[in-house]
Amino acid sequence: MKYDSDNINLKKQFEKIRKLRSNNLPTIPTNLEDELKSNIFLRCDQNEIKIKLNMKNQEDLKVFKKVRDLKDSF
């Protein structure tokens, strides 16, 4: 959430998952609409993500690689 902290959809999804997990319920399946709104890997084409990563004018693939690298080093 660090690089997508302003994403209201992500916050809603996080709360939904937290509640499900606290009740020992599964968090899958999910739907593509929710994922497209909340999953940073599926939002690498959006300017707000690029700006937060200091990659405003970069290609989507480069942004995706950066997000992947950040995840791997978390």
Buried (B, 14 or more C-beta within 10 A) or exposed (E): EEBBEEBEBBBEBEEBBEEEEEEEEEEEEEEEEBBEBBBBEEBBEBEEBBEBBEBEEBEBEEBBBBBEEEEEEE
